[in-house]
């Protein structure tokens, strides 16, 4: 039985149900679509569909399974659009990329080893910036709060440290100074 609510109650109920269930719906979408960006786009489209059809929602039924049916349809539509636009690589291209990657793997491993050694040569402050920005994926704004430095100063410092690391890696590879 579909219950009729006042528009304000309907809006509030939708928002509460969607916010409570959106993580579960996103997990469902991610099980079907491996690209996180695509999954978030599909979640947004699903939310719009759910909003438009919320008048048909039966409050006696669980919201998430209802929402996942909409998400499934959006996943199918997304896949269709990707296929139509030719967004999927051909098997030949995928094989070529895999071959190229395997040929470069030794060079990439040498660069990784050089990076490890070059990181050891940084000052504690520079290593802290690199570790928190890249290894811990801390946003620069948050890093600014932690360090007390302005965002612009941090960007300049990160650029300087990346340049130092790049030069160190290049020098190590040229000299063959790898562990």
Backbone as CSV, one residue per row, in Angstrom:
resi,resn,N_x,N_y,N_z,CA_x,CA_y,CA_z,C_x,C_y,C_z
1,UNK,0.840,-1.180,0.000,0.000,0.000,0.000,0.881,1.238,0.000
2,UNK,0.694,2.099,-0.958,1.473,3.332,-1.056,0.792,4.391,-0.212
3,UNK,1.586,5.000,0.655,1.047,5.985,1.578,1.332,7.384,1.027
4,UNK,0.352,8.253,1.060,0.533,9.620,0.575,0.985,10.498,1.738
5,UNK,2.098,11.186,1.522,2.632,12.085,2.538,2.549,13.511,2.020
6,UNK,2.632,14.437,2.923,2.708,15.837,2.542,4.044,16.056,1.834
7,UNK,4.129,16.992,0.886,5.381,17.207,0.152,6.593,17.417,1.054
8,UNK,6.449,18.192,2.125,7.589,18.430,3.015,8.004,17.145,3.715
9,UNK,7.019,16.361,4.171,7.326,15.087,4.808,7.967,14.139,3.798
10,UNK,7.456,14.148,2.582,7.961,13.307,1.515,9.427,13.636,1.234
11,UNK,9.753,14.913,1.140,11.131,15.346,0.884,12.058,14.901,2.001
12,UNK,11.632,15.153,3.224,12.455,14.788,4.379,12.638,13.279,4.459
13,UNK,11.591,12.545,4.237,11.662,11.080,4.291,12.627,10.559,3.216
14,UNK,12.520,11.102,2.008,13.425,10.677,0.937,14.875,10.935,1.330
15,UNK,15.167,12.145,1.776,16.544,12.501,2.136,17.070,11.573,3.215
16,UNK,16.290,11.330,4.233,16.730,10.450,5.319,16.993,9.030,4.812
17,UNK,16.072,8.507,4.042,16.231,7.150,3.516,17.437,7.047,2.584
18,UNK,17.591,8.038,1.714,18.699,7.988,0.766,20.047,8.122,1.476
19,UNK,20.139,9.074,2.396,21.402,9.261,3.114,21.752,8.003,3.914
20,UNK,20.771,7.406,4.551,21.024,6.180,5.316,21.448,5.020,4.420
21,UNK,20.930,4.960,3.198,21.193,3.811,2.341,22.196,4.023,1.231
22,UNK,22.694,5.244,1.052,23.526,5.505,-0.122,24.826,4.715,-0.134
23,UNK,25.443,4.467,1.012,26.683,3.673,1.039,26.426,2.255,0.546
24,UNK,25.324,1.692,0.987,24.994,0.334,0.570,24.681,0.292,-0.926
25,UNK,23.996,1.301,-1.427,23.694,1.369,-2.861,24.995,1.554,-3.648
26,UNK,25.902,2.383,-3.148,27.189,2.571,-3.811,27.980,1.264,-3.827
27,UNK,27.987,0.536,-2.726,28.675,-0.764,-2.695,28.085,-1.704,-3.749
28,UNK,26.779,-1.675,-3.868,26.105,-2.496,-4.874,26.581,-2.110,-6.273
29,UNK,26.618,-0.818,-6.552,27.047,-0.329,-7.860,28.500,-0.712,-8.113
30,UNK,29.361,-0.554,-7.096,30.780,-0.883,-7.246,31.002,-2.369,-7.523
31,UNK,30.081,-3.207,-7.085,30.184,-4.634,-7.391,29.937,-4.883,-8.881
32,UNK,29.251,-3.961,-9.527,28.909,-4.124,-10.940,29.765,-3.270,-11.867
33,UNK,30.325,-2.182,-11.334,31.115,-1.239,-12.131,32.424,-0.994,-11.387
34,UNK,33.542,-1.435,-11.941,34.804,-1.326,-11.202,35.370,0.088,-11.073
35,UNK,34.983,1.003,-11.955,35.535,2.349,-11.914,34.783,3.194,-10.882
36,UNK,35.513,3.696,-9.895,34.906,4.455,-8.799,34.218,5.716,-9.306
37,UNK,34.849,6.418,-10.240,34.246,7.633,-10.799,32.933,7.336,-11.495
38,UNK,32.921,6.269,-12.292,31.682,5.856,-12.960,30.624,5.477,-11.934
39,UNK,31.053,4.770,-10.878,30.107,4.343,-9.850,29.460,5.541,-9.164
40,UNK,30.244,6.570,-8.873,29.676,7.764,-8.234,28.711,8.492,-9.181
41,UNK,29.051,8.513,-10.458,28.160,9.119,-11.446,26.838,8.344,-11.517
42,UNK,26.936,7.034,-11.510,25.735,6.188,-11.547,24.909,6.396,-10.280
43,UNK,25.580,6.536,-9.133,24.865,6.787,-7.875,24.091,8.101,-7.966
44,UNK,24.694,9.131,-8.520,24.000,10.420,-8.661,22.782,10.292,-9.572
45,UNK,22.967,9.600,-10.690,21.841,9.399,-11.610,20.739,8.580,-10.941
46,UNK,21.150,7.598,-10.156,20.185,6.774,-9.421,19.403,7.624,-8.430
47,UNK,20.094,8.522,-7.741,19.425,9.400,-6.774,18.360,10.251,-7.456
48,UNK,18.683,10.755,-8.641,17.706,11.562,-9.390,16.498,10.705,-9.750
49,UNK,16.749,9.479,-10.232,15.648,8.574,-10.573,14.785,8.267,-9.344
50,UNK,15.450,8.003,-8.229,14.720,7.685,-6.993,13.859,8.866,-6.556
51,UNK,14.415,10.065,-6.658,13.688,11.274,-6.277,12.431,11.425,-7.133
52,UNK,12.604,11.208,-8.437,11.475,11.354,-9.356,10.383,10.317,-9.108
53,UNK,10.775,9.126,-8.685,9.820,8.024,-8.518,9.446,7.776,-7.060
54,UNK,9.879,8.668,-6.162,9.662,8.421,-4.734,8.179,8.330,-4.370
55,UNK,7.334,8.960,-5.128,5.895,8.867,-4.884,5.377,7.448,-5.038
56,UNK,6.120,6.602,-5.737,5.710,5.212,-5.936,6.307,4.274,-4.884
57,UNK,7.153,4.808,-4.006,7.797,3.970,-2.993,6.793,3.555,-1.930
58,UNK,6.831,2.273,-1.590,5.968,1.727,-0.545,6.729,1.801,0.780
59,UNK,6.292,2.676,1.709,7.008,2.832,2.983,7.074,1.544,3.803
60,UNK,6.248,0.565,3.477,6.288,-0.706,4.194,7.399,-1.619,3.721
61,UNK,8.069,-1.243,2.639,9.160,-2.052,2.089,10.502,-1.400,2.399
62,UNK,11.568,-2.207,2.420,12.897,-1.627,2.663,13.336,-0.749,1.487
63,UNK,13.973,0.352,1.798,14.374,1.330,0.788,15.541,0.832,-0.071
64,UNK,16.566,0.248,0.542,17.787,-0.088,-0.194,17.529,-1.077,-1.343
65,UNK,16.817,-2.169,-1.136,16.559,-3.051,-2.281,15.799,-2.328,-3.409
66,UNK,14.872,-1.467,-3.033,14.140,-0.681,-4.031,15.120,0.214,-4.800
67,UNK,16.006,0.868,-4.069,16.996,1.756,-4.685,17.965,0.965,-5.565
68,UNK,18.335,-0.231,-5.139,19.277,-1.046,-5.917,18.685,-1.480,-7.256
69,UNK,17.391,-1.652,-7.326,16.766,-1.960,-8.617,16.962,-0.799,-9.591
70,UNK,16.815,0.422,-9.088,17.067,1.603,-9.926,18.546,1.671,-10.317
71,UNK,19.406,1.377,-9.357,20.844,1.406,-9.623,21.214,0.383,-10.702
72,UNK,20.622,-0.792,-10.626,20.899,-1.826,-11.624,20.538,-1.338,-13.025
73,UNK,19.390,-0.703,-13.146,18.979,-0.173,-14.452,19.943,0.909,-14.933
74,UNK,20.423,1.722,-14.004,21.390,2.757,-14.362,22.729,2.140,-14.792
75,UNK,23.131,1.058,-14.135,24.366,0.369,-14.515,24.240,-0.157,-15.949
76,UNK,23.100,-0.753,-16.264,22.879,-1.264,-17.620,22.926,-0.133,-18.640
77,UNK,22.300,0.984,-18.304,22.298,2.133,-19.205,23.715,2.678,-19.389
78,UNK,24.463,2.743,-18.308,25.839,3.229,-18.345,26.694,2.326,-19.250
79,UNK,26.536,1.029,-19.101,27.291,0.076,-19.915,26.952,0.243,-21.393
80,UNK,25.684,0.395,-21.681,25.236,0.610,-23.060,25.892,1.848,-23.661
81,UNK,25.902,2.935,-22.888,26.495,4.186,-23.368,27.992,4.020,-23.611
82,UNK,28.667,3.319,-22.719,30.107,3.094,-22.872,30.380,2.276,-24.134
83,UNK,29.585,1.254,-24.353,29.762,0.427,-25.547,29.506,1.242,-26.818
84,UNK,28.467,2.047,-26.791,28.111,2.852,-27.949,29.198,3.867,-28.277
85,UNK,29.807,4.417,-27.259,30.860,5.420,-27.472,32.212,4.778,-27.757
86,UNK,32.239,3.459,-27.714,33.505,2.775,-27.968,34.504,2.973,-26.859
87,UNK,34.036,3.090,-25.634,34.921,3.352,-24.508,35.709,2.112,-24.084
88,UNK,35.280,0.952,-24.531,36.000,-0.258,-24.178,37.098,-0.506,-25.196
89,UNK,38.255,-0.920,-24.723,39.385,-1.169,-25.602,39.215,-2.518,-26.289
90,UNK,39.745,-2.602,-27.496,39.695,-3.880,-28.200,40.681,-4.839,-27.536
91,UNK,40.498,-6.122,-27.804,41.382,-7.135,-27.237,42.821,-6.922,-27.709
92,UNK,42.995,-6.517,-28.975,44.342,-6.250,-29.502,45.029,-5.130,-28.726
93,UNK,44.291,-4.072,-28.456,44.859,-2.940,-27.714,45.205,-3.367,-26.290
94,UNK,44.334,-4.111,-25.657,44.596,-4.584,-24.291,45.845,-5.458,-24.266
95,UNK,45.972,-6.353,-25.237,47.164,-7.212,-25.301,48.425,-6.383,-25.523
96,UNK,48.347,-5.370,-26.383,49.509,-4.513,-26.630,49.904,-3.752,-25.371
97,UNK,48.917,-3.234,-24.658,49.205,-2.531,-23.403,49.854,-3.467,-22.387
98,UNK,49.350,-4.687,-22.306,49.926,-5.669,-21.368,51.371,-5.984,-21.746
99,UNK,51.647,-6.138,-23.055,53.020,-6.399,-23.511,53.936,-5.224,-23.181
100,UNK,53.454,-4.007,-23.466,54.249,-2.815,-23.172,54.555,-2.724,-21.687
101,UNK,53.563,-3.011,-20.878,53.731,-2.926,-19.416,54.756,-3.936,-18.930
102,UNK,54.725,-5.146,-19.464,55.676,-6.153,-19.009,57.094,-5.787,-19.440
103,UNK,57.248,-5.158,-20.614,58.577,-4.730,-21.057,59.099,-3.597,-20.183
104,UNK,58.208,-2.774,-19.661,58.620,-1.633,-18.843,58.753,-1.990,-17.358
105,UNK,58.328,-3.184,-16.974,58.282,-3.514,-15.550,59.660,-3.445,-14.892
106,UNK,60.715,-3.845,-15.597,62.057,-3.781,-15.018,62.474,-2.332,-14.777
107,UNK,62.194,-1.465,-15.753,62.527,-0.053,-15.623,61.740,0.562,-14.462
108,UNK,60.457,0.212,-14.376,59.626,0.746,-13.289,60.118,0.257,-11.926
109,UNK,60.541,-0.992,-11.851,61.055,-1.513,-10.580,62.351,-0.793,-10.200
110,UNK,63.227,-0.543,-11.169,64.464,0.208,-10.893,64.133,1.611,-10.385
111,UNK,63.156,2.258,-10.994,62.749,3.606,-10.564,62.177,3.559,-9.146
112,UNK,61.402,2.511,-8.847,60.817,2.379,-7.513,61.917,2.217,-6.461
113,UNK,62.905,1.371,-6.761,64.017,1.168,-5.827,64.810,2.461,-5.624
114,UNK,65.028,3.194,-6.715,65.737,4.476,-6.602,64.924,5.450,-5.758
115,UNK,63.612,5.467,-5.946,62.755,6.352,-5.157,62.882,6.052,-3.668
116,UNK,62.882,4.786,-3.312,63.008,4.398,-1.898,64.300,4.971,-1.315
117,UNK,65.390,4.846,-2.058,66.676,5.370,-1.581,66.672,6.901,-1.539
118,UNK,66.066,7.522,-2.536,66.027,8.991,-2.581,65.167,9.561,-1.460
119,UNK,64.114,8.877,-1.109,63.272,9.331,0.015,64.071,9.361,1.312
120,UNK,64.989,8.428,1.468,65.820,8.371,2.678,66.733,9.590,2.778
121,UNK,67.061,10.192,1.646,67.984,11.326,1.616,67.298,12.662,1.911
122,UNK,65.968,12.678,1.914,65.231,13.916,2.178,65.341,14.317,3.640
123,UNK,65.142,15.585,3.894,65.064,16.050,5.280,63.787,15.469,5.904
124,UNK,63.734,15.453,7.220,62.548,14.927,7.907,61.286,15.693,7.504
125,UNK,61.400,17.005,7.382,60.240,17.836,7.029,59.748,17.511,5.619
126,UNK,60.686,17.370,4.681,60.299,17.052,3.300,59.698,15.648,3.219
127,UNK,60.298,14.704,3.917,59.776,13.327,3.919,58.372,13.300,4.537
128,UNK,58.156,14.099,5.585,56.835,14.193,6.218,55.798,14.674,5.198
129,UNK,56.141,15.728,4.446,55.215,16.255,3.438,54.864,15.199,2.394
130,UNK,55.882,14.547,1.861,55.665,13.539,0.814,54.859,12.366,1.362
131,UNK,55.215,11.896,2.537,54.503,10.747,3.122,53.029,11.073,3.350
132,UNK,52.771,12.220,3.945,51.380,12.560,4.255,50.571,12.911,3.012
133,UNK,51.190,13.565,2.049,50.444,13.954,0.846,50.171,12.762,-0.060
134,UNK,51.172,11.900,-0.262,51.032,10.830,-1.252,50.756,9.459,-0.638
135,UNK,51.535,9.043,0.340,51.304,7.712,0.918,49.992,7.674,1.704
136,UNK,49.722,8.731,2.440,48.486,8.784,3.236,47.356,9.523,2.525
137,UNK,47.650,10.066,1.352,46.679,10.770,0.507,45.941,11.888,1.247
138,UNK,46.701,12.628,2.035,46.118,13.737,2.785,45.945,14.942,1.859
139,UNK,44.771,15.518,1.797,44.578,16.715,0.960,45.476,17.858,1.439
140,UNK,45.887,18.692,0.512,46.789,19.794,0.842,46.151,20.718,1.878
141,UNK,44.849,20.922,1.799,44.170,21.788,2.780,44.321,21.212,4.194
142,UNK,44.191,19.910,4.327,44.340,19.261,5.639,45.804,19.316,6.083
143,UNK,46.705,19.099,5.140,48.132,19.182,5.434,48.497,20.585,5.916
144,UNK,47.822,21.589,5.354,48.027,22.970,5.768,47.638,23.151,7.233
145,UNK,46.521,22.545,7.619,46.076,22.622,9.020,47.076,21.943,9.951
146,UNK,47.585,20.793,9.512,48.512,20.013,10.343,49.851,20.719,10.509
147,UNK,50.361,21.288,9.415,51.695,21.897,9.462,51.685,23.366,9.854
148,UNK,50.533,24.020,9.695,50.461,25.449,9.970,50.994,26.293,8.825
149,UNK,51.316,25.663,7.695,51.796,26.392,6.521,50.618,26.686,5.602
150,UNK,50.738,27.751,4.839,49.660,28.087,3.906,49.642,27.069,2.763
151,UNK,48.496,26.971,2.124,48.330,26.046,1.007,49.325,26.371,-0.105
152,UNK,49.492,27.646,-0.417,50.414,28.023,-1.504,51.856,27.647,-1.162
153,UNK,52.258,27.827,0.085,53.614,27.447,0.510,53.777,25.929,0.383
154,UNK,52.758,25.185,0.762,52.836,23.724,0.664,52.951,23.265,-0.786
155,UNK,52.177,23.868,-1.678,52.282,23.501,-3.092,53.693,23.763,-3.618
156,UNK,54.276,24.877,-3.231,55.640,25.191,-3.662,56.626,24.182,-3.074
157,UNK,56.448,23.834,-1.805,57.332,22.855,-1.164,57.207,21.490,-1.825
158,UNK,55.980,21.077,-2.100,55.769,19.779,-2.744,56.394,19.759,-4.145
159,UNK,56.249,20.856,-4.877,56.852,20.941,-6.215,58.370,20.824,-6.110
160,UNK,58.946,21.523,-5.136,60.400,21.486,-4.937,60.861,20.080,-4.580
161,UNK,60.153,19.406,-3.673,60.554,18.069,-3.232,60.381,17.057,-4.370
162,UNK,59.307,17.185,-5.145,59.126,16.276,-6.293,60.275,16.438,-7.288
163,UNK,60.696,17.695,-7.505,61.811,17.950,-8.415,63.095,17.317,-7.868
164,UNK,63.344,17.473,-6.560,64.518,16.858,-5.936,64.494,15.339,-6.115
165,UNK,63.327,14.741,-5.881,63.210,13.292,-6.025,63.433,12.858,-7.466
166,UNK,62.874,13.599,-8.396,63.042,13.261,-9.808,64.519,13.316,-10.207
167,UNK,65.193,14.374,-9.784,66.618,14.509,-10.094,67.426,13.403,-9.440
168,UNK,67.109,13.059,-8.225,67.816,12.004,-7.496,67.611,10.651,-8.187
169,UNK,66.388,10.365,-8.599,66.087,9.100,-9.279,66.855,9.021,-10.591
170,UNK,66.825,10.089,-11.368,67.542,10.126,-12.653,69.033,9.901,-12.435
171,UNK,69.606,10.592,-11.461,71.035,10.460,-11.147,71.359,9.024,-10.720
172,UNK,70.531,8.443,-9.864,70.755,7.069,-9.391,70.720,6.079,-10.536
173,UNK,69.766,6.247,-11.448,69.662,5.336,-12.586,70.848,5.483,-13.529
174,UNK,71.283,6.734,-13.762,72.436,6.974,-14.645,73.705,6.386,-14.064
175,UNK,73.859,6.489,-12.735,75.076,5.974,-12.088,74.962,4.492,-11.730
176,UNK,73.767,3.950,-11.851,73.565,2.527,-11.503,73.623,2.285,-10.015
177,UNK,73.309,3.309,-9.227,73.341,3.204,-7.759,72.031,2.646,-7.226
178,UNK,71.763,1.404,-7.519,70.521,0.785,-7.035,70.860,-0.280,-6.002
179,UNK,70.002,-0.432,-5.023,70.260,-1.454,-3.997,70.198,-2.859,-4.580
